[in-house]
Amino acid sequence: MRALIDLQKKLFPDLLDVMQRRYKILHFIQLMEPIGRRSLADNLEMAERVVRSEIDFLNQHGMLGITSKGMHVTPEGKSVLHQLGEFMKEVSGFSVLEQTLKDKLNLDHVVVVPGNSDELDWVKQEMGKAVIGYLRTILKDGQTIAVTGGTSMTAVADMMSPIENAKNCMFVPARGGLGERVENQANTICAEMARKANGEYRLLYVPDPLSEESYQSIIGEPSVKEIMHLIKEANVVIHGIGEALTMAKRRKASQKVIEKINKGKAVSEAFGYYFNRTGEVIHKVRTVGLQLEDLSNTDCVIAVAGGQSKAQAITSYFQQGKSNVLITDEGAAKQLIRE
């Protein structure tokens, strides 16, 4: 395919430009539908006359529908998007980005989606969609999926839909709540994913973090033991990666803990562990749920993190080698390679 694309660039450079532009327009409308022409032009930073011309073309060829509420992608348009997906990744150089990251971080699989989620909210939705796409290739009937909390994981739940070859799956939270907004908590995300996938779920009603005394008391509860067994036996784990200081503040960490994190130069956080640039654990929060060592027993551990600002945190976390799949965005991928 690479050789064909190089030939097309030499013989028909304008054709590739037009294809990329129309693909980009169709793709964005599918994400944000229904959407108006002016809003589309503003979000894509294209001249309104160019957008108008392309919209007319796509509408005439049955790929777009236009109503009083805005534009939407037709089944024909969705078919075109699906068939062009891999080709456009090659044209845009994303396949090269993915392979480079796969080699750099020593991973089994990497997916890079267009955009930078630091700047554009819809890019997280694209990462969520990429996670679901990958799950379709690996999940089997009756498997257990453990999920953490966070905004990236909320996007995964938003994009979830039934997976034909994976019925009766069980969704469980990988850990207790953070005391943050309820829609970003692992319990909420777990229940939403199960509902959309037509699966089952179990919840873990435990605060996070805990004192040592509370932890020892809670893990002895029969109901907690039961859910913990499910969590530790999960076939797939899906989690986010946080920036160390941001996560410490979200957890309302004490000044002493924040000073420890700063002194140790921690840059990333996952599963309650804070890591420095080389992946060394600087601090650990006492939590009920998956521990770092538990991940070694899991078939597939998927990390979901994007945005140029997360590049350092991603590199830091993957020094541990506990996750084998990364779903990220263009902003983070390019920064990771620069570093």
Secondary structure, DSSP 4 states (H G I P E B T S, - for coil): -HHHHHHHHHH-HHHHHHHHHHHHHHHHHHHH-SB-HHHHHHHHT--HHHHHHHHHHHHHTTSEEEETTEEEE-HHHHHHHHHHHHHHHHHHTHHHHHHHHHHHHT-SEEEEESS-TTT-THHHHHHHHHHHHHHHHH--TT-EEEE--SHHHHHHHHH----TT--S-EEEESB---SS-GGGSHHHHHHHHHHHHT-EE------SS--HHHHHHHTTSHHHHHHHHHHHT-SEEEEE-EEHHHHHHHTT--HHHHHHHHHTTEEEEETTEEEETT--EEEE---SB--GGGGGG-SEEEEE--SGGGHHHHHHHHTT----EEEEEHHHHHHHHH-
